[in-house]
Amino acid sequence: MAIFKEEALKRALKTGDKNVFILFGEDGYLKKLYIEKISKPVAAADDVFNYQRFEADSSLQEVYDAVQQFPMMNDKKVVILRDFDYAACDSDDYNKLIVLIGDVPETTVFILWFDALSIELKKNAKFDKIVKTCDSAKGMAVNFEHREGPELEKMLNDGALKRGCQMEKGAARLLIENVGEDINTLHNELEKLCAYAKGEAITKEMVEKVSAKTVESDIYALTDKIIKCELESAFSILDDLFFMRVDPIIILSTISSVYVDIHRVLIGKAKGTSISKIAEDFAYGNRTFVLERLNAYLKKFDFNRLQLSFKALADADVALKSFNGDDRVVLEKLIIKLSYIAVKGESVD
């Protein structure tokens, strides 16, 4: 049973020797992108004769008949079946699906697309059989995982060039840190940046000015100011977060997560463990850059500072959950305590 990734599908589309595809995985944007890449060279979406799409509640007999029909005034046709629940259907429909996948004529491109329906790969005999049938039909089952940091950076750099711009070194990375890793969001932000740059190089300053930061990135920026003891900037960011009505518990939780990351990196460094291995051990996935950007903080921390910081964070957590005090005052006091610990290496009441 073979399950492929995006790069293998790219190569297959260049040769054009596949006509059965199973598309699934966590990245909805990529699945939709490749639906178009597979189908567009065959038939336009408005071609009522050669482009047919069926939803989950469709009759499999209708889908099978569409697959078997010859194209009209075209060499090939496209048939798409979206989110058919193979796990919940009865045995007759499941067996029809297996027959359908294994009996696609060369004149049809058939795509079984799992959009909203998620696939559990472990101990999934029904899906295993679907993939094996696809293999036998010389098709491809493709698992679309989220693109990782370097892939996203390359996508942004290439996208900027196609739009007549160029991103300066580090600008793509900063954009990802600011707005997150959702590809659709990144494309939208890239369009804004290229329009703003008007053919000039896209700088980090432009990214900071134009990109729509996530709440998480704002809290990371707040933590950065705390550690650097830039209190005026820290309180300014806190003002913005409260203006946006961000839950104080979320603010505290995100700040705490940065200190947990620092602790993991500090222990790893002490043991001679690489950042990539730490990310793997703690399942950071495509968020390895979160750990990489902490290197600048390590010289400010030792285990005593971290212990004192965790105590301050725990005290703030208790204070916020007691509902007896002013949440804003609790977080302001926390900012001062954490900054003092980072600079002095001791706590302050």
C-alpha positions as CSV (number, residue, x, y, z in Angstrom):
1,M,0.0,0.0,0.0
2,A,1.6,3.3,-1.1
3,I,0.6,6.7,0.2
4,F,2.4,9.6,-1.5
5,K,3.1,13.2,-0.6
6,E,2.8,16.4,-2.5
7,E,6.2,16.2,-4.3
8,A,5.4,12.8,-5.7
9,L,2.1,14.1,-7.0
10,K,3.8,17.0,-8.7
11,R,6.1,14.6,-10.5
12,A,3.2,12.4,-11.6
13,L,1.2,15.4,-13.0
14,K,4.2,16.2,-15.2
15,T,4.2,12.7,-16.8
16,G,0.4,12.6,-17.0
17,D,0.2,8.8,-16.6
18,K,-2.2,8.7,-13.6
19,N,-6.0,8.9,-13.8
20,V,-7.1,7.8,-10.4
21,F,-6.4,10.0,-7.4
22,I,-7.3,9.8,-3.7
23,L,-6.7,13.2,-2.0
24,F,-6.8,13.4,1.8
25,G,-5.0,15.0,4.7
26,E,-5.0,18.0,7.1
27,D,-4.2,20.8,4.6
28,G,-7.5,21.8,2.9
29,Y,-5.9,24.5,0.8
30,L,-3.5,22.1,-0.8
31,K,-6.2,19.6,-1.5
32,K,-8.3,22.2,-3.3
33,L,-5.2,23.5,-5.2
34,Y,-4.5,20.0,-6.6
35,I,-8.1,19.3,-7.4
36,E,-7.7,22.2,-9.9
37,K,-4.2,21.2,-11.0
38,I,-5.4,17.7,-11.8
39,S,-8.8,18.6,-13.4
40,K,-8.1,21.9,-15.2
41,P,-5.9,20.4,-18.0
42,V,-8.7,17.8,-18.7
43,A,-11.9,19.9,-18.5
44,A,-13.0,23.2,-17.2
45,A,-15.3,23.3,-14.1
46,D,-18.1,24.8,-16.2
47,D,-18.0,21.9,-18.8
48,V,-21.3,20.2,-18.0
49,F,-20.4,17.2,-20.1
50,N,-16.8,16.5,-19.1
51,Y,-16.6,17.8,-15.5
52,Q,-18.9,16.1,-13.0
53,R,-18.7,16.5,-9.2
54,F,-20.7,14.3,-6.7
55,E,-21.2,14.9,-3.0
56,A,-21.2,12.5,-0.1
57,D,-24.9,11.7,-0.4
58,S,-24.8,10.8,-4.1
59,S,-25.7,7.4,-5.4
60,L,-22.6,5.4,-6.1
61,Q,-24.4,3.9,-9.1
62,E,-24.7,7.4,-10.6
63,V,-21.0,8.0,-9.9
64,Y,-20.0,4.7,-11.5
65,D,-22.1,5.5,-14.6
66,A,-20.5,8.9,-14.9
67,V,-17.0,7.4,-14.6
68,Q,-17.8,4.8,-17.4
69,Q,-19.4,7.3,-19.8
70,F,-17.3,8.5,-22.7
71,P,-16.3,12.2,-22.8
72,M,-18.2,14.5,-25.1
73,M,-16.1,16.3,-27.8
74,N,-13.0,15.8,-25.6
75,D,-10.3,13.2,-25.1
76,K,-11.0,12.8,-21.3
77,K,-13.5,13.8,-18.6
78,V,-13.2,14.4,-14.9
79,V,-15.4,12.9,-12.2
80,I,-14.9,14.0,-8.5
81,L,-16.5,12.3,-5.5
82,R,-16.3,14.4,-2.4
83,D,-16.4,13.2,1.2
84,F,-18.0,9.8,0.7
85,D,-18.1,8.3,4.1
86,Y,-16.7,4.8,3.3
87,A,-16.5,4.0,7.0
88,A,-20.2,4.6,7.8
89,C,-21.8,3.2,4.6
90,D,-23.2,-0.3,4.3
91,S,-21.2,-3.1,2.9
92,D,-22.9,-3.0,-0.5
93,D,-21.9,0.7,-1.0
94,Y,-18.4,0.1,0.2
95,N,-18.0,-2.8,-2.3
96,K,-19.4,-0.6,-5.1
97,L,-16.8,2.1,-4.2
98,I,-14.0,-0.5,-4.4
99,V,-15.3,-1.7,-7.8
100,L,-15.6,1.9,-9.0
101,I,-12.0,2.8,-8.0
102,G,-10.6,-0.4,-9.7
103,D,-12.5,0.0,-12.9
104,V,-11.8,3.6,-14.1
105,P,-11.3,3.7,-17.9
106,E,-8.4,5.6,-19.4
107,T,-10.8,8.2,-20.8
108,T,-11.8,9.3,-17.2
109,V,-9.8,11.1,-14.5
110,F,-11.4,10.0,-11.2
111,I,-10.7,11.9,-8.0
112,L,-11.9,10.7,-4.6
113,W,-11.6,13.8,-2.5
114,F,-11.7,13.8,1.3
115,D,-12.3,17.4,2.2
116,A,-14.1,17.8,5.5
117,L,-13.9,14.0,6.2
118,S,-10.7,13.2,8.1
119,I,-8.9,10.0,7.6
120,E,-7.3,7.9,10.4
121,L,-4.5,5.9,8.9
122,K,-3.8,3.6,11.9
123,K,-5.7,0.4,12.0
124,N,-8.0,1.4,9.2
125,A,-8.6,-1.7,7.1
126,K,-11.3,-0.2,5.0
127,F,-9.2,2.7,3.9
128,D,-6.2,0.4,3.4
129,K,-8.3,-1.6,0.9
130,I,-9.3,1.6,-0.9
131,V,-5.6,2.6,-1.2
132,K,-4.6,-0.9,-2.4
133,T,-7.3,-0.8,-5.0
134,C,-6.0,2.6,-6.2
135,D,-2.5,1.1,-6.4
136,S,-3.7,-1.7,-8.5
137,A,-5.5,0.8,-10.8
138,K,-2.1,2.6,-11.2
139,G,-3.5,5.5,-9.3
140,M,-2.1,7.6,-6.4
141,A,-3.3,8.2,-2.8
142,V,-1.9,11.5,-1.6
143,N,-1.7,12.7,2.0
144,F,-1.5,16.5,2.2
145,E,0.2,17.5,5.3
146,H,0.8,21.1,6.2
147,R,3.9,22.5,4.5
148,E,6.7,23.1,6.9
149,G,8.7,26.4,7.5
150,P,11.3,26.1,4.7
151,E,8.7,25.0,2.2
152,L,6.4,27.9,3.2
153,E,9.3,30.3,2.9
154,K,10.1,29.0,-0.6
155,M,6.5,29.3,-1.6
156,L,6.4,32.9,-0.5
157,N,9.7,33.8,-2.2
158,D,8.6,32.1,-5.4
159,G,5.2,33.7,-5.2
160,A,6.7,37.2,-4.8
161,L,8.9,36.7,-7.9
162,K,5.9,35.6,-9.9
163,R,4.2,38.9,-8.9
164,G,7.2,41.0,-10.0
165,C,8.6,41.5,-6.5
166,Q,11.4,40.0,-4.4
167,M,11.4,39.3,-0.6
168,E,14.6,40.3,1.2
169,K,16.3,37.7,3.4
170,G,14.2,36.9,6.4
171,A,11.0,38.7,5.2
172,A,9.2,35.4,4.4
173,R,10.1,33.9,7.7
174,L,8.9,37.0,9.6
175,L,5.6,36.9,7.6
176,I,5.0,33.3,8.7
177,E,5.8,34.2,12.3
178,N,3.4,37.1,12.2
179,V,0.4,35.6,10.5
180,G,0.8,31.8,11.1
181,E,1.2,28.9,8.7
182,D,-2.2,28.7,7.0
183,I,-1.4,28.8,3.3
184,N,-4.6,30.6,2.3
185,T,-3.8,33.4,4.8
186,L,-0.2,33.6,3.6
187,H,-1.3,34.0,0.0
188,N,-3.7,36.8,0.9
189,E,-1.0,38.6,2.9
190,L,1.5,38.1,0.0
191,E,-0.9,39.7,-2.4
192,K,-1.2,42.7,0.0
193,L,2.6,43.0,0.3
194,C,3.2,42.8,-3.4
195,A,0.6,45.5,-4.1
196,Y,2.2,47.6,-1.4
197,A,5.7,47.1,-2.7
198,K,4.9,48.0,-6.3
199,G,7.7,46.0,-7.7
200,E,10.3,47.0,-5.1
201,A,11.9,44.5,-2.6
202,I,9.6,43.4,0.2
203,T,11.4,44.3,3.4
204,K,10.9,43.2,7.0
205,E,9.7,46.7,7.8
206,M,7.0,46.3,5.1
207,V,6.0,42.9,6.6
208,E,5.6,44.5,10.0
209,K,3.7,47.4,8.7
210,V,1.3,45.6,6.3
211,S,0.7,42.1,7.5
212,A,-2.2,41.3,9.8
213,K,-0.6,39.7,12.9
214,T,-2.3,37.0,14.8
215,V,-3.2,37.4,18.4
216,E,-0.6,34.7,19.1
217,S,2.1,36.7,17.4
218,D,1.2,39.7,19.4
219,I,1.6,37.7,22.6
220,Y,4.9,36.4,21.4
221,A,6.0,40.0,20.8
222,L,4.8,40.9,24.3
223,T,7.0,38.0,25.7
224,D,9.9,39.3,23.7
225,K,9.6,42.8,25.3
226,I,9.2,41.3,28.7
227,I,12.5,39.3,28.4
228,K,14.3,42.3,27.0
229,C,12.9,44.4,29.8
230,E,11.3,46.9,27.4
231,L,8.4,47.6,29.7
232,E,6.9,50.6,27.8
233,S,6.6,48.5,24.7
234,A,5.3,45.5,26.7
235,F,2.5,47.6,28.3
236,S,1.6,49.0,24.9
237,I,1.1,45.5,23.5
238,L,-0.9,44.6,26.6
239,D,-3.1,47.7,25.9
240,D,-3.8,46.4,22.4
241,L,-4.6,42.9,23.6
242,F,-7.1,44.1,26.1
243,F,-8.6,46.4,23.5
244,M,-9.1,43.3,21.3
245,R,-10.8,41.7,24.3
246,V,-8.3,38.8,24.3
247,D,-9.0,36.5,27.3
248,P,-6.3,37.2,30.0
249,I,-6.0,33.4,30.5
250,I,-5.0,33.0,26.8
251,I,-2.4,35.8,27.2
252,L,-1.0,34.1,30.3
253,S,-1.1,30.6,28.7
254,T,0.8,31.8,25.6
255,I,3.5,33.6,27.7
256,S,3.8,30.5,29.7
257,S,4.3,28.3,26.6
258,V,7.3,30.5,25.6
259,Y,8.9,29.8,28.9
260,V,8.2,26.1,28.6
261,D,9.9,26.2,25.1
262,I,12.9,28.0,26.6
263,H,13.1,25.4,29.3
264,R,13.1,22.6,26.8
265,V,15.8,24.3,24.6
266,L,17.9,25.0,27.7
267,I,17.8,21.4,28.8
268,G,18.5,20.2,25.3
269,K,21.5,22.5,24.9
270,A,22.9,21.3,28.2
271,K,22.7,17.7,26.9
272,G,24.0,18.6,23.5
273,T,20.7,18.0,21.7
274,S,20.0,19.8,18.5
275,I,17.0,22.0,18.0
276,S,15.6,19.6,15.3
277,K,15.8,16.7,17.8
278,I,14.1,18.7,20.5
279,A,11.3,19.6,18.1
280,E,11.0,16.0,17.1
281,D,10.9,14.7,20.7
282,F,8.2,17.1,21.7
283,A,6.2,16.8,18.5
284,Y,6.5,20.4,17.3
285,G,6.0,19.3,13.7
286,N,6.3,22.2,11.3
287,R,6.7,24.7,14.2
288,T,10.4,24.1,14.7
289,F,11.0,27.8,14.0
290,V,9.4,28.5,17.4
291,L,12.4,26.9,19.1
292,E,14.9,28.3,16.7
293,R,14.0,31.9,17.5
294,L,14.6,31.3,21.2
295,N,18.4,31.2,20.8
296,A,18.6,34.9,21.4
297,Y,17.0,34.5,24.8
298,L,19.2,31.6,26.2
299,K,22.0,33.9,27.4
300,K,19.5,35.7,29.6
301,F,18.4,32.5,31.3
302,D,19.6,29.8,33.7
303,F,17.6,27.2,35.6
304,N,17.3,29.5,38.6
305,R,15.7,32.3,36.5
306,L,13.4,29.8,34.9
307,Q,12.3,28.4,38.2
308,L,11.6,31.9,39.5
309,S,9.7,32.7,36.3
310,F,7.6,29.6,36.5
311,K,6.7,30.5,40.1
312,A,5.6,34.0,38.9
313,L,3.5,32.5,36.1
314,A,1.9,30.0,38.5
315,D,1.0,32.8,41.0
316,A,-0.5,34.8,38.1
317,D,-2.5,31.8,37.0
318,V,-4.0,31.4,40.6
319,A,-4.7,35.1,40.7
320,L,-6.6,35.2,37.4
321,K,-8.6,32.1,38.3
322,S,-9.6,33.4,41.7
323,F,-11.8,36.1,40.1
324,N,-11.0,38.3,43.1
325,G,-8.6,40.8,41.5
326,D,-8.3,43.0,38.4
327,D,-7.0,40.8,35.5
328,R,-5.2,43.8,34.0
329,V,-3.3,44.5,37.2
330,V,-2.4,40.8,37.6
331,L,-0.8,40.8,34.1
332,E,1.0,44.1,34.6
333,K,2.5,42.8,37.8
334,L,3.5,39.6,36.0
335,I,5.3,41.6,33.3
336,I,7.3,43.6,35.9
337,K,8.2,40.4,37.8
338,L,9.3,38.4,34.7
339,S,11.4,41.3,33.4
340,Y,13.1,41.8,36.8
341,I,13.9,38.1,37.0
342,A,15.3,38.1,33.4
343,V,17.6,41.0,34.2
344,K,18.5,40.5,37.9
345,G,18.1,36.8,38.4
346,E,16.0,37.2,41.5
347,S,12.3,37.7,42.3
348,V,10.5,40.8,43.3
349,D,7.3,41.2,45.3
